[in-house]
Amino acid sequence: MRLKARSAGGLRRIPGTAPRPRRPFAGGLGAAPSPGGVDAHPWRSAPPRPVPERAGAPAGVPLSPLIRGRSPGGGASPAGSPERWGADYQLARRAPRIMRPDDANVAGNVHGGTILKMIEEAGAIISTRHCNSQNGERCVAALARVERTDFLSPMCIGEVAHVSAEITYTSKHSVEVQVNVMSENILTGTKKLTNKATLWYVPLSLKNVDKVLEVPPVVYSRQEQEEEGRKRYEAQKLERMETKWRNGDIVQPVPNPEPNTVSYSQSSLIHLVGPSDCTLHGFVHGGVTMKLMDEVAGIVAARHCKTNIVTASVDAINFHDKIRKGCVITISGRMTFTSNKSMEIEVLVDADPVVDNSQKRYRAASAFFTYVSLSQEGKSLPVPQLVPETEDEKKRFEEGKGRYLQMKAKRQGQAEPQP
């Protein structure tokens, strides 16, 4: 059938031509209209996937096994008001993402920083949504801390990452979010848990990002859950204060360092914070900062052992202050401790607000990363032992050794069967 355009933008058949018969085929983009019209096509009329719901909950609100959503007054939330359903409404799944070559190192293992960035994005979405679930001043959730995160299994190019997040505790001014990352081999359908992380966010007013707002409360299904969450909150709050004052020094370069020393592998990265690094409100995404920190830590580890390296774990990442657009940030990394098969790297982030003469350089974030060395077959290799030279390096080595032994004992205790 030959067509030509009408002046009104439609199409009409040229006079003298016969209409082409439709192909007898069911479904697809060339199919004849179904009796029910366009909306009756299979892809339009398929029923939605069933979602577990609580009696009386708004339609489509999934059931949380940890926290029972109720209004702050203690009564059941009215139907049709999902913003009042607390953590029942605060379950989030990030869209699956396939891992590409630019997400991985030369050996095909996905960078730990890439995974940390996905984790932070999921946490920011769910915490911002919860903090705006009630009428009041609008806000955005800013990352304050990431608890220790273990990389349970490597993720490779071609696998699909599935990220899910859930709110597990709220204090007056902060939100605790637990995030799980699953990797899927789309060729075999095999799925495995690669990461479990706990993040803490604080709500910042959109009118004044220096103002911290109150978090809408949630009601827990069991009293023990709230008590356990309060203990985690107090512990992380104390550690954040201790870490802020402990990490006051600066990594200085040393000329002609000897191999296997701290100075030999220490590295720094200088980055100008641009609009693509920031939220709509002008300060850096926590995930962007964590990705840069992991990149520097990886350089330090690779320089030390000169093999393929992967992130094994990240000790608590503390965000001491916001980083604004236009700042120049210096991410510095230095090795603090080595065991037989692992390396601990301390990473410090300093921000220099070059466009604001009223503010001096300040410490924005700090963390300890643990890396392992791998062979071409993916098996762990022994790492060269670190040689501390100065008194400060020896002190940091002993502190790192203490953290290593403490975590080793904790893992062994968890592995032992309970009587």
C-alpha positions as CSV (number, residue, x, y, z in Angstrom):
1,M,0.0,0.0,0.0
2,R,1.5,3.3,-1.1
3,L,1.0,6.2,1.3
4,K,1.5,9.9,1.1
5,A,1.4,12.5,3.9
6,R,-1.7,14.6,4.5
7,S,-1.2,18.3,5.2
8,A,-2.6,17.6,8.7
9,G,0.2,15.1,9.4
10,G,-1.8,11.9,8.8
11,L,-1.5,9.3,6.1
12,R,-3.9,8.3,3.4
13,R,-3.9,5.7,0.6
14,I,-3.2,7.0,-3.0
15,P,-6.3,6.8,-5.1
16,G,-6.4,3.7,-7.4
17,T,-4.4,1.4,-5.2
18,A,-5.8,-1.6,-3.4
19,P,-5.3,-2.0,0.3
20,R,-2.7,-4.6,1.3
21,P,-4.2,-7.5,3.3
22,R,-3.1,-7.9,6.9
23,R,-0.8,-10.8,7.7
24,P,-2.6,-13.5,9.8
25,F,-0.4,-13.4,12.8
26,A,-1.3,-13.2,16.4
27,G,0.5,-10.6,18.5
28,G,3.5,-8.4,17.7
29,L,3.8,-5.0,16.2
30,G,2.1,-5.9,12.9
31,A,-0.9,-7.8,14.3
32,A,-4.5,-6.9,13.7
33,P,-6.2,-5.1,16.5
34,S,-7.7,-7.5,19.1
35,P,-11.5,-7.3,19.8
36,G,-10.8,-5.3,23.0
37,G,-8.8,-2.6,21.2
38,V,-5.2,-1.7,21.9
39,D,-5.4,-2.2,25.6
40,A,-6.4,-5.8,25.1
41,H,-3.1,-6.8,23.7
42,P,-1.2,-9.5,25.7
43,W,1.5,-7.1,26.7
44,R,-1.0,-4.6,27.9
45,S,-3.5,-6.8,29.7
46,A,-1.0,-9.1,31.6
47,P,-1.8,-9.0,35.3
48,P,0.8,-7.5,37.6
49,R,3.1,-9.8,39.5
50,P,1.6,-10.5,42.9
51,V,3.2,-8.7,45.8
52,P,3.0,-10.0,49.4
53,E,0.8,-7.5,51.3
54,R,-0.3,-7.0,54.9
55,A,-4.0,-6.9,55.6
56,G,-5.2,-3.3,55.3
57,A,-2.0,-2.1,53.6
58,P,-2.1,0.1,50.5
59,A,-2.2,-2.0,47.3
60,G,1.3,-2.9,46.0
61,V,3.1,-2.1,49.3
62,P,5.5,-5.1,50.0
63,L,5.7,-6.8,53.4
64,S,8.7,-6.1,55.5
65,P,9.9,-8.9,57.7
66,L,11.6,-6.6,60.1
67,I,9.6,-3.5,60.7
68,R,5.8,-3.1,61.0
69,G,4.7,0.2,59.3
70,R,2.3,2.2,61.4
71,S,1.6,5.8,61.8
72,P,3.6,7.6,64.5
73,G,0.5,7.6,66.7
74,G,0.6,3.9,66.9
75,G,-2.6,3.1,65.0
76,A,-2.7,1.3,61.7
77,S,-2.1,3.6,58.7
78,P,-5.1,4.3,56.6
79,A,-5.5,2.6,53.2
80,G,-4.3,4.7,50.3
81,S,-1.6,6.5,52.3
82,P,1.7,4.7,51.6
83,E,3.7,7.6,52.9
84,R,2.5,6.6,56.4
85,W,3.5,3.0,56.2
86,G,7.0,3.4,57.6
87,A,9.5,0.8,56.5
88,D,6.9,-1.4,54.8
89,Y,6.9,1.3,52.1
90,Q,10.7,1.8,52.4
91,L,11.9,-1.3,50.4
92,A,13.8,-0.5,47.3
93,R,15.3,-2.4,44.4
94,R,17.7,-0.7,42.1
95,A,17.3,-1.5,38.4
96,P,19.6,-4.4,37.4
97,R,22.8,-3.4,35.7
98,I,25.1,-5.4,33.6
99,M,28.8,-5.1,34.4
100,R,30.9,-3.7,31.5
101,P,34.6,-3.6,30.8
102,D,34.9,-0.1,32.1
103,D,33.6,-1.3,35.5
104,A,36.4,-3.8,35.9
105,N,40.2,-4.1,36.2
106,V,42.5,-5.8,33.6
107,A,41.7,-9.2,35.0
108,G,37.9,-8.8,34.5
109,N,37.0,-8.3,38.2
110,V,34.6,-5.5,38.9
111,H,36.1,-2.7,40.9
112,G,35.0,-2.5,44.5
113,G,34.4,1.2,44.0
114,T,31.9,0.5,41.3
115,I,29.9,-1.8,43.7
116,L,30.2,0.7,46.5
117,K,28.8,3.4,44.3
118,M,25.8,1.2,43.4
119,I,25.2,0.5,47.1
120,E,25.3,4.1,48.0
121,E,22.8,5.1,45.3
122,A,20.3,2.5,46.5
123,G,20.7,3.7,50.1
124,A,20.3,7.4,49.1
125,I,17.1,6.6,47.3
126,I,15.4,4.7,50.0
127,S,16.5,7.0,52.9
128,T,15.5,10.2,51.0
129,R,12.2,8.7,50.2
130,H,11.6,7.8,53.8
131,C,12.7,11.2,55.2
132,N,10.1,12.9,52.9
133,S,7.3,10.4,53.7
134,Q,5.5,12.9,55.9
135,N,4.4,16.5,55.5
136,G,7.0,18.9,56.4
137,E,10.2,20.5,55.1
138,R,11.6,18.7,52.1
139,C,15.1,17.2,52.5
140,V,17.8,15.0,50.8
141,A,19.6,12.2,52.6
142,A,23.3,12.6,52.8
143,L,25.7,9.7,53.5
144,A,27.4,9.9,57.0
145,R,28.9,6.5,57.4
146,V,29.4,3.0,55.9
147,E,29.9,0.2,58.3
148,R,32.4,-2.6,57.5
149,T,31.6,-4.2,54.2
150,D,33.0,-7.5,53.1
151,F,33.2,-8.5,49.5
152,L,32.0,-12.1,49.8
153,S,32.4,-13.1,46.2
154,P,34.0,-11.4,43.1
155,M,31.8,-10.0,40.4
156,C,32.9,-10.2,36.8
157,I,32.3,-8.6,33.4
158,G,29.0,-9.7,31.9
159,E,27.3,-10.5,35.1
160,V,24.2,-8.6,36.2
161,A,24.2,-6.8,39.6
162,H,20.9,-6.7,41.6
163,V,20.9,-4.2,44.5
164,S,18.2,-4.2,47.2
165,A,17.9,-1.9,50.2
166,E,15.8,-1.8,53.4
167,I,15.5,0.6,56.3
168,T,16.3,-1.2,59.6
169,Y,16.5,1.6,62.2
170,T,15.9,5.3,62.6
171,S,17.1,7.6,65.3
172,K,16.0,11.2,65.7
173,H,18.4,12.5,63.0
174,S,19.7,9.4,61.1
175,V,18.5,6.4,59.1
176,E,20.2,3.0,59.0
177,V,19.9,1.2,55.7
178,Q,20.9,-2.4,54.9
179,V,21.9,-3.1,51.3
180,N,22.4,-6.5,49.6
181,V,24.1,-7.0,46.3
182,M,23.5,-10.2,44.2
183,S,25.4,-11.1,41.0
184,E,23.7,-13.1,38.3
185,N,25.3,-15.1,35.5
186,I,22.7,-14.5,32.8
187,L,24.0,-17.5,30.8
188,T,23.5,-20.1,33.5
189,G,21.0,-18.3,35.8
190,T,23.3,-18.7,38.8
191,K,23.0,-16.0,41.5
192,K,25.2,-15.4,44.5
193,L,25.5,-12.8,47.3
194,T,28.5,-10.6,46.7
195,N,28.0,-7.8,49.3
196,K,26.1,-6.9,52.4
197,A,26.5,-3.3,53.7
198,T,25.0,-1.1,56.4
199,L,24.9,2.7,55.7
200,W,23.9,5.6,57.8
201,Y,22.2,8.7,56.4
202,V,21.2,12.1,57.7
203,P,18.4,14.3,56.2
204,L,19.6,17.7,55.1
205,S,17.1,20.5,54.4
206,L,16.7,21.6,50.8
207,K,16.5,25.2,51.9
208,N,19.7,25.0,53.9
209,V,22.0,21.9,53.5
210,D,23.7,22.7,56.7
211,K,20.5,22.1,58.7
212,V,19.8,18.5,59.8
213,L,16.1,17.6,60.0
214,E,14.3,15.0,62.1
215,V,13.6,11.6,60.7
216,P,10.0,10.2,60.6
217,P,9.8,7.4,63.1
218,V,9.0,3.8,62.5
219,V,7.4,1.2,64.8
220,Y,9.1,-2.1,65.1
221,S,7.4,-5.5,65.2
222,R,9.6,-6.6,68.1
223,Q,11.1,-4.4,70.9
224,E,14.4,-6.2,70.6
225,Q,14.8,-4.8,67.1
226,E,14.7,-1.3,68.3
227,E,17.1,-2.0,71.2
228,E,19.6,-3.6,68.9
229,G,19.3,-0.8,66.4
230,R,19.9,1.8,69.2
231,K,23.1,-0.1,70.3
232,R,24.4,0.0,66.7
233,Y,23.6,3.7,66.5
234,E,25.5,4.5,69.7
235,A,28.5,2.4,68.7
236,Q,28.9,4.0,65.2
237,K,28.4,7.5,66.7
238,L,31.2,7.0,69.2
239,E,33.6,5.5,66.5
240,R,32.9,8.4,64.1
241,M,34.0,10.9,66.7
242,E,37.2,8.9,67.5
243,T,38.1,8.5,63.9
244,K,37.6,12.2,63.1
245,W,40.3,13.3,65.5
246,R,42.6,10.3,64.8
247,N,42.9,11.1,61.2
248,G,44.3,14.6,61.4
249,D,47.7,13.9,59.6
250,I,48.5,14.3,56.0
251,V,50.3,11.9,53.6
252,Q,53.6,13.5,52.5
253,P,55.6,12.3,49.5
254,V,59.1,10.9,50.1
255,P,61.9,11.0,47.5
256,N,63.5,7.8,46.3
257,P,61.7,5.4,48.7
258,E,62.8,1.8,49.1
259,P,60.6,-1.1,47.9
260,N,58.1,-2.6,50.4
261,T,58.1,0.6,52.5
262,V,55.1,2.8,53.2
263,S,56.5,5.6,51.1
264,Y,57.1,3.3,48.1
265,S,53.5,2.5,47.4
266,Q,51.6,5.6,48.9
267,S,49.6,7.4,46.2
268,S,47.4,10.4,45.8
269,L,44.7,11.5,43.4
270,I,43.6,15.1,42.9
271,H,40.1,15.7,41.6
272,L,38.2,18.8,40.8
273,V,34.6,18.3,41.9
274,G,32.3,19.1,38.9
275,P,28.5,19.1,38.5
276,S,28.4,15.4,37.4
277,D,29.8,14.4,40.8
278,C,27.2,16.2,42.8
279,T,23.5,16.1,43.8
280,L,21.1,18.7,42.5
281,H,21.9,20.6,45.7
282,G,25.6,21.1,45.0
283,F,27.5,18.5,47.2
284,V,29.2,15.3,46.2
285,H,27.5,11.9,46.1
286,G,28.9,9.6,48.8
287,G,29.2,6.9,46.1
288,V,31.5,9.1,44.0
289,T,33.8,9.7,46.9
290,M,33.9,6.0,47.8
291,K,34.7,5.0,44.2
292,L,37.7,7.5,44.1
293,M,38.8,6.1,47.5
294,D,38.8,2.5,46.3
295,E,40.7,3.6,43.1
296,V,43.5,5.1,45.2
297,A,43.6,2.1,47.6
298,G,43.8,-0.2,44.6
299,I,46.8,1.7,43.2
300,V,48.6,1.5,46.5
301,A,48.0,-2.3,46.7
302,A,49.1,-2.9,43.1
303,R,52.3,-0.9,43.6
304,H,53.1,-2.9,46.7
305,C,52.6,-6.4,45.4
306,K,52.7,-5.9,41.6
307,T,50.0,-8.5,40.9
308,N,46.3,-8.5,40.2
309,I,44.5,-7.2,43.3
310,V,40.9,-7.1,44.4
311,T,39.0,-5.4,47.3
312,A,38.4,-7.9,50.1
313,S,36.7,-5.6,52.6
314,V,36.2,-2.0,53.6
315,D,36.3,-1.0,57.2
316,A,33.9,1.7,58.3
317,I,34.0,4.8,56.0
318,N,33.3,7.9,57.9
319,F,32.1,11.1,56.1
320,H,33.2,13.9,58.4
321,D,31.9,16.9,56.3
322,K,30.2,17.6,53.0
323,I,32.2,18.3,49.8
324,R,30.7,21.0,47.7
325,K,30.8,21.6,44.0
326,G,34.0,23.4,42.9
327,C,36.2,22.0,45.7
328,V,39.5,20.3,44.8
329,I,39.8,17.0,46.7
330,T,42.9,15.1,47.4
331,I,42.5,11.4,48.0
332,S,45.6,9.9,49.6
333,G,46.3,6.3,50.4
334,R,49.1,4.6,52.3
335,M,49.7,1.0,53.4
336,T,49.4,0.5,57.2
337,F,49.6,-3.3,57.7
338,T,50.2,-6.6,55.8
339,S,49.4,-10.1,56.9
340,N,50.4,-13.1,55.0
341,K,47.8,-12.7,52.3
342,S,46.1,-9.3,52.8
343,M,47.0,-5.6,52.8
344,E,45.4,-2.8,54.8
345,I,45.4,0.6,53.2
346,E,44.3,3.8,54.9
347,V,42.6,6.3,52.6
348,L,42.1,10.0,53.6
349,V,40.0,12.6,51.7
350,D,40.9,16.3,52.1
351,A,38.8,19.0,50.5
352,D,40.1,22.4,49.5
353,P,37.4,25.0,48.7
354,V,39.5,27.0,46.2
355,V,36.6,29.3,45.3
356,D,35.8,30.1,48.9
357,N,38.6,32.0,50.7
358,S,36.7,32.0,54.0
359,Q,37.1,28.2,54.5
360,K,40.3,26.3,54.9
361,R,41.3,22.8,53.8
362,Y,39.4,20.2,55.8
363,R,39.2,16.4,56.3
364,A,36.1,15.1,54.5
365,A,36.3,11.3,54.8
366,S,38.5,8.5,55.9
367,A,38.5,4.7,55.8
368,F,40.6,1.5,55.8
369,F,40.5,-0.8,52.7
370,T,41.7,-4.4,52.7
371,Y,43.0,-6.0,49.5
372,V,44.2,-9.4,48.5
373,S,46.6,-10.5,45.8
374,L,45.4,-13.0,43.2
375,S,47.1,-15.2,40.6
376,Q,46.0,-15.4,37.0
377,E,43.8,-18.4,38.1
378,G,42.1,-16.3,40.8
379,K,43.9,-17.9,43.8
380,S,45.2,-15.8,46.6
381,L,48.9,-15.2,46.8
382,P,51.3,-14.2,49.6
383,V,52.0,-10.5,49.7
384,P,55.4,-8.8,50.4
385,Q,55.6,-7.8,54.0
386,L,55.5,-4.1,54.7
387,V,58.6,-2.5,56.2
388,P,57.6,0.4,58.5
389,E,60.4,2.9,59.0
390,T,59.2,5.8,61.2
391,E,57.7,5.6,64.6
392,D,54.3,6.7,63.2
393,E,54.4,4.0,60.6
394,K,55.3,1.4,63.3
395,K,52.4,2.6,65.4
396,R,50.0,2.4,62.6
397,F,51.3,-1.1,61.7
398,E,50.5,-2.3,65.3
399,E,47.0,-0.7,65.2
400,G,46.4,-2.4,61.9
401,K,47.5,-5.7,63.3
402,G,45.1,-5.3,66.1
403,R,42.2,-4.7,63.7
404,Y,43.2,-7.7,61.7
405,L,43.4,-10.0,64.7
406,Q,40.1,-8.7,66.0
407,M,38.3,-9.3,62.7
408,K,39.9,-12.7,62.4
409,A,38.7,-13.8,65.8
410,K,35.2,-12.5,65.0
411,R,35.1,-14.5,61.8
412,Q,36.3,-17.7,63.6
413,G,33.7,-17.2,66.3
414,Q,30.9,-16.9,63.6
415,A,32.1,-20.0,61.8
416,E,32.1,-22.1,65.0
417,P,28.8,-24.1,65.4
418,Q,26.5,-22.9,68.2
419,P,26.0,-25.5,71.0
